[in-house]
């Protein structure tokens, strides 16, 4: 007896780092961070032409927009929220 949908065929094809770099404008950091590599989360978001840009705009607003929290405080809140959700990104 199965519970819930069969997810054995559920997957999303994400672009490789080289493919994603080819999509990006020259000289513009994709996320505002320079890790020396492109994280999988950014590559995943680029795979969906509607959700990716909307999420990116939200991310930029939360992390870089005007507000009462400084950049270090925003990073701390993001890190704590990620850990609380067992997020590996």
Biopython code that builds the backbone (N, CA, C, O; Angstrom):
import numpy as np
from Bio.PDB.StructureBuilder import StructureBuilder

atoms = [
    (1, "UNK", "N", (0.848, -1.170, 0.000)),
    (1, "UNK", "CA", (0.000, 0.000, 0.000)),
    (1, "UNK", "C", (0.899, 1.240, 0.000)),
    (1, "UNK", "O", (1.808, 1.348, 0.822)),
    (2, "UNK", "N", (0.645, 2.169, -0.916)),
    (2, "UNK", "CA", (1.434, 3.391, -0.966)),
    (2, "UNK", "C", (0.666, 4.538, -0.333)),
    (2, "UNK", "O", (-0.565, 4.565, -0.341)),
    (3, "UNK", "N", (1.400, 5.461, 0.201)),
    (3, "UNK", "CA", (0.815, 6.653, 0.803)),
    (3, "UNK", "C", (1.336, 7.858, 0.051)),
    (3, "UNK", "O", (2.543, 8.099, 0.042)),
    (4, "UNK", "N", (0.476, 8.606, -0.567)),
    (4, "UNK", "CA", (0.895, 9.794, -1.301)),
    (4, "UNK", "C", (1.287, 9.469, -2.739)),
    (4, "UNK", "O", (1.235, 8.314, -3.161)),
    (5, "UNK", "N", (1.680, 10.502, -3.484)),
    (5, "UNK", "CA", (2.003, 10.316, -4.895)),
    (5, "UNK", "C", (3.331, 9.582, -5.086)),
    (5, "UNK", "O", (4.202, 9.633, -4.218)),
    (6, "UNK", "N", (3.479, 8.917, -6.196)),
    (6, "UNK", "CA", (4.732, 8.253, -6.555)),
    (6, "UNK", "C", (5.705, 9.319, -7.054)),
    (6, "UNK", "O", (5.485, 9.913, -8.109)),
    (7, "UNK", "N", (6.760, 9.560, -6.313)),
    (7, "UNK", "CA", (7.725, 10.594, -6.679)),
    (7, "UNK", "C", (8.964, 10.024, -7.365)),
    (7, "UNK", "O", (9.954, 10.735, -7.536)),
    (8, "UNK", "N", (8.920, 8.754, -7.757)),
    (8, "UNK", "CA", (10.093, 8.149, -8.378)),
    (8, "UNK", "C", (10.454, 8.824, -9.700)),
    (8, "UNK", "O", (11.599, 8.723, -10.141)),
    (9, "UNK", "N", (9.522, 9.498, -10.334)),
    (9, "UNK", "CA", (9.780, 10.184, -11.595)),
    (9, "UNK", "C", (9.883, 11.696, -11.419)),
    (9, "UNK", "O", (10.019, 12.417, -12.408)),
    (10, "UNK", "N", (9.823, 12.192, -10.188)),
    (10, "UNK", "CA", (9.874, 13.633, -9.940)),
    (10, "UNK", "C", (11.323, 14.098, -9.958)),
    (10, "UNK", "O", (12.155, 13.597, -9.201)),
    (11, "UNK", "N", (11.617, 15.058, -10.824)),
    (11, "UNK", "CA", (12.961, 15.624, -10.885)),
    (11, "UNK", "C", (12.922, 16.930, -11.649)),
    (11, "UNK", "O", (11.992, 17.191, -12.412)),
    (12, "UNK", "N", (13.928, 17.736, -11.441)),
    (12, "UNK", "CA", (14.086, 18.984, -12.164)),
    (12, "UNK", "C", (15.491, 18.997, -12.709)),
    (12, "UNK", "O", (16.453, 18.801, -11.966)),
    (13, "UNK", "N", (15.618, 19.222, -13.975)),
    (13, "UNK", "CA", (16.933, 19.312, -14.594)),
    (13, "UNK", "C", (17.450, 20.732, -14.418)),
    (13, "UNK", "O", (16.841, 21.686, -14.903)),
    (14, "UNK", "N", (18.579, 20.873, -13.718)),
    (14, "UNK", "CA", (19.129, 22.205, -13.515)),
    (14, "UNK", "C", (20.343, 22.388, -14.421)),
    (14, "UNK", "O", (21.051, 21.425, -14.716)),
    (15, "UNK", "N", (20.585, 23.624, -14.862)),
    (15, "UNK", "CA", (21.737, 23.856, -15.725)),
    (15, "UNK", "C", (23.045, 23.620, -14.973)),
    (15, "UNK", "O", (23.129, 23.830, -13.763)),
    (16, "UNK", "N", (24.049, 23.187, -15.703)),
    (16, "UNK", "CA", (25.373, 23.045, -15.107)),
    (16, "UNK", "C", (25.909, 24.437, -14.777)),
    (16, "UNK", "O", (25.330, 25.445, -15.182)),
    (17, "UNK", "N", (27.005, 24.483, -14.049)),
    (17, "UNK", "CA", (27.599, 25.778, -13.723)),
    (17, "UNK", "C", (28.015, 26.503, -15.000)),
    (17, "UNK", "O", (27.817, 27.712, -15.116)),
    (18, "UNK", "N", (28.584, 25.782, -15.952)),
    (18, "UNK", "CA", (29.001, 26.408, -17.216)),
    (18, "UNK", "C", (27.797, 26.939, -17.993)),
    (18, "UNK", "O", (27.855, 28.034, -18.552)),
    (19, "UNK", "N", (26.699, 26.166, -18.032)),
    (19, "UNK", "CA", (25.492, 26.623, -18.726)),
    (19, "UNK", "C", (24.908, 27.863, -18.056)),
    (19, "UNK", "O", (24.490, 28.802, -18.734)),
    (20, "UNK", "N", (24.879, 27.865, -16.733)),
    (20, "UNK", "CA", (24.334, 29.018, -16.000)),
    (20, "UNK", "C", (25.198, 30.254, -16.204)),
    (20, "UNK", "O", (24.670, 31.351, -16.385)),
    (21, "UNK", "N", (26.524, 30.093, -16.177)),
    (21, "UNK", "CA", (27.417, 31.231, -16.408)),
    (21, "UNK", "C", (27.208, 31.821, -17.808)),
    (21, "UNK", "O", (27.309, 33.034, -17.991)),
    (22, "UNK", "N", (26.921, 30.975, -18.781)),
    (22, "UNK", "CA", (26.680, 31.450, -20.153)),
    (22, "UNK", "C", (25.389, 32.265, -20.240)),
    (22, "UNK", "O", (25.262, 33.117, -21.119)),
    (23, "UNK", "N", (24.433, 32.017, -19.345)),
    (23, "UNK", "CA", (23.153, 32.741, -19.327)),
    (23, "UNK", "C", (23.266, 34.095, -18.647)),
    (23, "UNK", "O", (22.435, 34.973, -18.882)),
    (24, "UNK", "N", (24.286, 34.282, -17.805)),
    (24, "UNK", "CA", (24.391, 35.467, -16.959)),
    (24, "UNK", "C", (25.040, 36.632, -17.694)),
    (24, "UNK", "O", (25.930, 36.421, -18.518)),
    (25, "UNK", "N", (24.606, 37.867, -17.405)),
    (25, "UNK", "CA", (25.287, 39.031, -17.970)),
    (25, "UNK", "C", (26.730, 39.079, -17.471)),
    (25, "UNK", "O", (27.010, 38.715, -16.329)),
    (26, "UNK", "N", (27.631, 39.525, -18.321)),
    (26, "UNK", "CA", (29.049, 39.600, -17.957)),
    (26, "UNK", "C", (29.288, 40.611, -16.833)),
    (26, "UNK", "O", (28.742, 41.714, -16.867)),
    (27, "UNK", "N", (30.093, 40.245, -15.851)),
    (27, "UNK", "CA", (30.501, 41.158, -14.795)),
    (27, "UNK", "C", (29.468, 41.458, -13.730)),
    (27, "UNK", "O", (29.721, 42.276, -12.846)),
    (28, "UNK", "N", (28.316, 40.823, -13.788)),
    (28, "UNK", "CA", (27.268, 41.081, -12.793)),
    (28, "UNK", "C", (27.116, 39.842, -11.920)),
    (28, "UNK", "O", (26.747, 38.781, -12.423)),
    (29, "UNK", "N", (27.398, 39.957, -10.601)),
    (29, "UNK", "CA", (27.210, 38.782, -9.750)),
    (29, "UNK", "C", (25.735, 38.387, -9.698)),
    (29, "UNK", "O", (24.864, 39.243, -9.547)),
    (30, "UNK", "N", (25.464, 37.110, -9.822)),
    (30, "UNK", "CA", (24.080, 36.629, -9.861)),
    (30, "UNK", "C", (23.361, 36.830, -8.533)),
    (30, "UNK", "O", (22.156, 37.076, -8.508)),
    (31, "UNK", "N", (24.094, 36.726, -7.433)),
    (31, "UNK", "CA", (23.414, 36.738, -6.143)),
    (31, "UNK", "C", (23.882, 37.838, -5.204)),
    (31, "UNK", "O", (23.304, 38.017, -4.133)),
    (32, "UNK", "N", (24.903, 38.568, -5.577)),
    (32, "UNK", "CA", (25.479, 39.538, -4.662)),
    (32, "UNK", "C", (26.575, 38.921, -3.814)),
    (32, "UNK", "O", (27.162, 39.598, -2.969)),
    (33, "UNK", "N", (26.855, 37.654, -4.028)),
    (33, "UNK", "CA", (27.879, 36.922, -3.293)),
    (33, "UNK", "C", (28.870, 36.339, -4.296)),
    (33, "UNK", "O", (28.499, 36.024, -5.427)),
    (34, "UNK", "N", (30.122, 36.197, -3.886)),
    (34, "UNK", "CA", (31.126, 35.550, -4.729)),
    (34, "UNK", "C", (31.741, 34.406, -3.939)),
    (34, "UNK", "O", (32.665, 34.603, -3.150)),
    (35, "UNK", "N", (31.219, 33.213, -4.162)),
    (35, "UNK", "CA", (31.711, 32.026, -3.476)),
    (35, "UNK", "C", (32.838, 31.356, -4.263)),
    (35, "UNK", "O", (33.495, 30.447, -3.756)),
    (36, "UNK", "N", (33.063, 31.805, -5.504)),
    (36, "UNK", "CA", (34.015, 31.133, -6.375)),
    (36, "UNK", "C", (33.358, 29.998, -7.153)),
    (36, "UNK", "O", (34.009, 29.331, -7.957)),
    (37, "UNK", "N", (32.082, 29.786, -6.915)),
    (37, "UNK", "CA", (31.289, 28.790, -7.638)),
    (37, "UNK", "C", (29.842, 29.253, -7.605)),
    (37, "UNK", "O", (29.491, 30.135, -6.822)),
    (38, "UNK", "N", (29.009, 28.674, -8.436)),
    (38, "UNK", "CA", (27.582, 29.012, -8.435)),
    (38, "UNK", "C", (26.825, 27.966, -7.622)),
    (38, "UNK", "O", (26.809, 26.791, -7.991)),
    (39, "UNK", "N", (26.207, 28.371, -6.536)),
    (39, "UNK", "CA", (25.464, 27.410, -5.706)),
    (39, "UNK", "C", (24.312, 26.764, -6.481)),
    (39, "UNK", "O", (23.746, 27.351, -7.403)),
    (40, "UNK", "N", (23.993, 25.552, -6.079)),
    (40, "UNK", "CA", (22.928, 24.796, -6.746)),
    (40, "UNK", "C", (21.583, 25.513, -6.664)),
    (40, "UNK", "O", (20.776, 25.406, -7.587)),
    (41, "UNK", "N", (21.326, 26.244, -5.573)),
    (41, "UNK", "CA", (20.033, 26.922, -5.426)),
    (41, "UNK", "C", (19.828, 27.937, -6.547)),
    (41, "UNK", "O", (18.745, 28.001, -7.128)),
    (42, "UNK", "N", (20.834, 28.716, -6.853)),
    (42, "UNK", "CA", (20.730, 29.689, -7.947)),
    (42, "UNK", "C", (20.540, 29.013, -9.285)),
    (42, "UNK", "O", (19.784, 29.493, -10.129)),
    (43, "UNK", "N", (21.224, 27.900, -9.483)),
    (43, "UNK", "CA", (21.066, 27.146, -10.739)),
    (43, "UNK", "C", (19.668, 26.553, -10.832)),
    (43, "UNK", "O", (19.071, 26.519, -11.909)),
    (44, "UNK", "N", (19.141, 26.081, -9.687)),
    (44, "UNK", "CA", (17.780, 25.546, -9.663)),
    (44, "UNK", "C", (16.768, 26.631, -10.009)),
    (44, "UNK", "O", (15.864, 26.403, -10.813)),
    (45, "UNK", "N", (16.913, 27.807, -9.406)),
    (45, "UNK", "CA", (15.968, 28.895, -9.670)),
    (45, "UNK", "C", (16.010, 29.327, -11.131)),
    (45, "UNK", "O", (14.987, 29.736, -11.680)),
    (46, "UNK", "N", (17.165, 29.245, -11.764)),
    (46, "UNK", "CA", (17.262, 29.645, -13.166)),
    (46, "UNK", "C", (16.549, 28.664, -14.096)),
    (46, "UNK", "O", (16.312, 28.970, -15.265)),
    (47, "UNK", "N", (16.209, 27.492, -13.577)),
    (47, "UNK", "CA", (15.533, 26.485, -14.397)),
    (47, "UNK", "C", (14.061, 26.808, -14.626)),
    (47, "UNK", "O", (13.440, 26.225, -15.515)),
    (48, "UNK", "N", (13.489, 27.724, -13.845)),
    (48, "UNK", "CA", (12.069, 28.068, -14.000)),
    (48, "UNK", "C", (11.952, 29.550, -14.327)),
    (48, "UNK", "O", (12.277, 30.397, -13.495)),
    (49, "UNK", "N", (11.500, 29.860, -15.503)),
    (49, "UNK", "CA", (11.523, 31.248, -15.992)),
    (49, "UNK", "C", (10.568, 32.198, -15.279)),
    (49, "UNK", "O", (10.737, 33.412, -15.393)),
    (50, "UNK", "N", (9.584, 31.705, -14.555)),
    (50, "UNK", "CA", (8.685, 32.590, -13.801)),
    (50, "UNK", "C", (9.033, 32.633, -12.315)),
    (50, "UNK", "O", (9.121, 33.708, -11.723)),
    (51, "UNK", "N", (9.227, 31.473, -11.724)),
    (51, "UNK", "CA", (9.493, 31.411, -10.290)),
    (51, "UNK", "C", (10.878, 31.957, -9.963)),
    (51, "UNK", "O", (11.034, 32.696, -8.991)),
    (52, "UNK", "N", (11.877, 31.608, -10.753)),
    (52, "UNK", "CA", (13.247, 32.037, -10.484)),
    (52, "UNK", "C", (13.397, 33.545, -10.363)),
    (52, "UNK", "O", (13.900, 34.017, -9.343)),
    (53, "UNK", "N", (12.979, 34.326, -11.366)),
    (53, "UNK", "CA", (13.111, 35.783, -11.254)),
    (53, "UNK", "C", (12.292, 36.373, -10.105)),
    (53, "UNK", "O", (12.737, 37.320, -9.456)),
    (54, "UNK", "N", (11.104, 35.827, -9.844)),
    (54, "UNK", "CA", (10.284, 36.340, -8.740)),
    (54, "UNK", "C", (10.969, 36.082, -7.405)),
    (54, "UNK", "O", (10.999, 36.958, -6.540)),
    (55, "UNK", "N", (11.516, 34.886, -7.235)),
    (55, "UNK", "CA", (12.226, 34.567, -6.000)),
    (55, "UNK", "C", (13.486, 35.426, -5.876)),
    (55, "UNK", "O", (13.818, 35.893, -4.786)),
    (56, "UNK", "N", (14.183, 35.630, -6.989)),
    (56, "UNK", "CA", (15.376, 36.471, -6.979)),
    (56, "UNK", "C", (15.069, 37.896, -6.555)),
    (56, "UNK", "O", (15.822, 38.495, -5.786)),
    (57, "UNK", "N", (13.977, 38.438, -7.047)),
    (57, "UNK", "CA", (13.583, 39.801, -6.675)),
    (57, "UNK", "C", (13.247, 39.864, -5.182)),
    (57, "UNK", "O", (13.625, 40.814, -4.496)),
    (58, "UNK", "N", (12.542, 38.858, -4.690)),
    (58, "UNK", "CA", (12.233, 38.793, -3.265)),
    (58, "UNK", "C", (13.521, 38.718, -2.445)),
    (58, "UNK", "O", (13.671, 39.428, -1.451)),
    (59, "UNK", "N", (14.444, 37.859, -2.863)),
    (59, "UNK", "CA", (15.717, 37.715, -2.164)),
    (59, "UNK", "C", (16.460, 39.049, -2.100)),
    (59, "UNK", "O", (16.930, 39.448, -1.035)),
    (60, "UNK", "N", (16.569, 39.743, -3.246)),
    (60, "UNK", "CA", (17.273, 41.035, -3.265)),
    (60, "UNK", "C", (16.584, 42.050, -2.357)),
    (60, "UNK", "O", (17.258, 42.818, -1.670)),
    (61, "UNK", "N", (15.272, 42.062, -2.344)),
    (61, "UNK", "CA", (14.538, 42.994, -1.481)),
    (61, "UNK", "C", (14.814, 42.701, -0.015)),
    (61, "UNK", "O", (15.083, 43.615, 0.765)),
    (62, "UNK", "N", (14.749, 41.430, 0.361)),
    (62, "UNK", "CA", (14.954, 41.050, 1.760)),
    (62, "UNK", "C", (16.401, 41.290, 2.197)),
    (62, "UNK", "O", (16.639, 41.805, 3.289)),
    (63, "UNK", "N", (17.358, 40.922, 1.359)),
    (63, "UNK", "CA", (18.761, 40.980, 1.784)),
    (63, "UNK", "C", (19.426, 42.335, 1.543)),
    (63, "UNK", "O", (20.339, 42.701, 2.283)),
    (64, "UNK", "N", (18.999, 43.080, 0.541)),
    (64, "UNK", "CA", (19.702, 44.307, 0.174)),
    (64, "UNK", "C", (18.834, 45.559, 0.192)),
    (64, "UNK", "O", (19.356, 46.666, 0.064)),
    (65, "UNK", "N", (17.519, 45.406, 0.348)),
    (65, "UNK", "CA", (16.617, 46.553, 0.330)),
    (65, "UNK", "C", (16.672, 47.338, 1.631)),
    (65, "UNK", "O", (17.293, 46.912, 2.604)),
    (66, "UNK", "N", (16.012, 48.488, 1.632)),
    (66, "UNK", "CA", (15.984, 49.290, 2.854)),
    (66, "UNK", "C", (15.262, 48.546, 3.969)),
    (66, "UNK", "O", (14.351, 47.755, 3.722)),
    (67, "UNK", "N", (15.682, 48.811, 5.190)),
    (67, "UNK", "CA", (15.041, 48.176, 6.336)),
    (67, "UNK", "C", (15.794, 48.479, 7.613)),
    (67, "UNK", "O", (16.823, 49.153, 7.593)),
    (68, "UNK", "N", (15.285, 47.985, 8.710)),
    (68, "UNK", "CA", (15.852, 48.267, 10.020)),
    (68, "UNK", "C", (17.048, 47.381, 10.353)),
    (68, "UNK", "O", (17.888, 47.761, 11.169)),
    (69, "UNK", "N", (17.135, 46.216, 9.739)),
    (69, "UNK", "CA", (18.249, 45.312, 10.039)),
    (69, "UNK", "C", (19.428, 45.598, 9.126)),
    (69, "UNK", "O", (19.256, 45.898, 7.945)),
    (70, "UNK", "N", (20.633, 45.503, 9.691)),
    (70, "UNK", "CA", (21.848, 45.637, 8.906)),
    (70, "UNK", "C", (22.120, 44.353, 8.131)),
    (70, "UNK", "O", (21.439, 43.346, 8.326)),
    (71, "UNK", "N", (23.105, 44.394, 7.265)),
    (71, "UNK", "CA", (23.424, 43.241, 6.427)),
    (71, "UNK", "C", (23.813, 42.025, 7.276)),
    (71, "UNK", "O", (23.346, 40.919, 7.003)),
    (72, "UNK", "N", (24.644, 42.203, 8.284)),
    (72, "UNK", "CA", (25.049, 41.074, 9.120)),
    (72, "UNK", "C", (23.856, 40.475, 9.863)),
    (72, "UNK", "O", (23.771, 39.257, 10.024)),
    (73, "UNK", "N", (22.950, 41.315, 10.308)),
    (73, "UNK", "CA", (21.757, 40.817, 10.996)),
    (73, "UNK", "C", (20.871, 40.033, 10.036)),
    (73, "UNK", "O", (20.313, 39.001, 10.409)),
    (74, "UNK", "N", (20.742, 40.510, 8.818)),
    (74, "UNK", "CA", (19.933, 39.789, 7.818)),
    (74, "UNK", "C", (20.544, 38.423, 7.520)),
    (74, "UNK", "O", (19.829, 37.426, 7.409)),
    (75, "UNK", "N", (21.863, 38.382, 7.391)),
    (75, "UNK", "CA", (22.546, 37.115, 7.133)),
    (75, "UNK", "C", (22.338, 36.150, 8.293)),
    (75, "UNK", "O", (22.140, 34.954, 8.077)),
    (76, "UNK", "N", (22.382, 36.660, 9.524)),
    (76, "UNK", "CA", (22.178, 35.817, 10.692)),
    (76, "UNK", "C", (20.760, 35.245, 10.698)),
    (76, "UNK", "O", (20.576, 34.055, 10.952)),
    (77, "UNK", "N", (19.768, 36.073, 10.422)),
    (77, "UNK", "CA", (18.379, 35.604, 10.382)),
    (77, "UNK", "C", (18.222, 34.533, 9.297)),
    (77, "UNK", "O", (17.564, 33.516, 9.517)),
    (78, "UNK", "N", (18.822, 34.764, 8.135)),
    (78, "UNK", "CA", (18.744, 33.786, 7.042)),
    (78, "UNK", "C", (19.399, 32.465, 7.447)),
    (78, "UNK", "O", (18.867, 31.392, 7.166)),
    (79, "UNK", "N", (20.550, 32.549, 8.106)),
    (79, "UNK", "CA", (21.250, 31.328, 8.527)),
    (79, "UNK", "C", (20.445, 30.551, 9.563)),
    (79, "UNK", "O", (20.325, 29.329, 9.469)),
    (80, "UNK", "N", (19.896, 31.247, 10.545)),
    (80, "UNK", "CA", (19.105, 30.578, 11.584)),
    (80, "UNK", "C", (17.848, 29.954, 10.969)),
    (80, "UNK", "O", (17.487, 28.829, 11.315)),
    (81, "UNK", "N", (17.190, 30.664, 10.074)),
    (81, "UNK", "CA", (15.987, 30.120, 9.422)),
    (81, "UNK", "C", (16.335, 28.888, 8.593)),
    (81, "UNK", "O", (15.576, 27.919, 8.586)),
    (82, "UNK", "N", (17.470, 28.908, 7.894)),
    (82, "UNK", "CA", (17.885, 27.752, 7.091)),
    (82, "UNK", "C", (18.147, 26.536, 7.991)),
    (82, "UNK", "O", (17.709, 25.427, 7.684)),
    (83, "UNK", "N", (18.857, 26.749, 9.090)),
    (83, "UNK", "CA", (19.147, 25.651, 10.010)),
    (83, "UNK", "C", (17.863, 25.097, 10.596)),
    (83, "UNK", "O", (17.710, 23.880, 10.706)),
    (84, "UNK", "N", (16.936, 25.969, 10.975)),
    (84, "UNK", "CA", (15.674, 25.528, 11.568)),
    (84, "UNK", "C", (14.861, 24.671, 10.611)),
    (84, "UNK", "O", (14.059, 23.840, 11.039)),
    (85, "UNK", "N", (15.069, 24.874, 9.312)),
    (85, "UNK", "CA", (14.345, 24.111, 8.298)),
    (85, "UNK", "C", (15.173, 22.945, 7.753)),
    (85, "UNK", "O", (14.748, 22.260, 6.822)),
    (86, "UNK", "N", (16.354, 22.722, 8.336)),
    (86, "UNK", "CA", (17.268, 21.671, 7.879)),
    (86, "UNK", "C", (17.635, 21.849, 6.402)),
    (86, "UNK", "O", (17.755, 20.880, 5.653)),
    (87, "UNK", "N", (17.810, 23.114, 6.007)),
    (87, "UNK", "CA", (18.140, 23.454, 4.620)),
    (87, "UNK", "C", (19.641, 23.321, 4.402)),
    (87, "UNK", "O", (20.432, 23.836, 5.192)),
    (88, "UNK", "N", (20.027, 22.650, 3.362)),
    (88, "UNK", "CA", (21.449, 22.445, 3.058)),
    (88, "UNK", "C", (21.978, 23.471, 2.075)),
    (88, "UNK", "O", (23.151, 23.409, 1.705)),
    (89, "UNK", "N", (21.154, 24.415, 1.639)),
    (89, "UNK", "CA", (21.631, 25.469, 0.735)),
    (89, "UNK", "C", (22.094, 26.632, 1.559)),
    (89, "UNK", "O", (22.539, 27.639, 1.010)),
]
sb = StructureBuilder()
sb.init_structure("model")
sb.init_model(0)
sb.init_chain("A")
sb.init_seg("    ")
for serial, (resi, resn, name, xyz) in enumerate(atoms, 1):
    if name == "N":
        sb.init_residue(resn, " ", resi, " ")
    sb.init_atom(name, np.array(xyz, "f"), 0.0, 1.0, " ", f" {name:<3s}", serial, name[0])
structure = sb.get_structure()
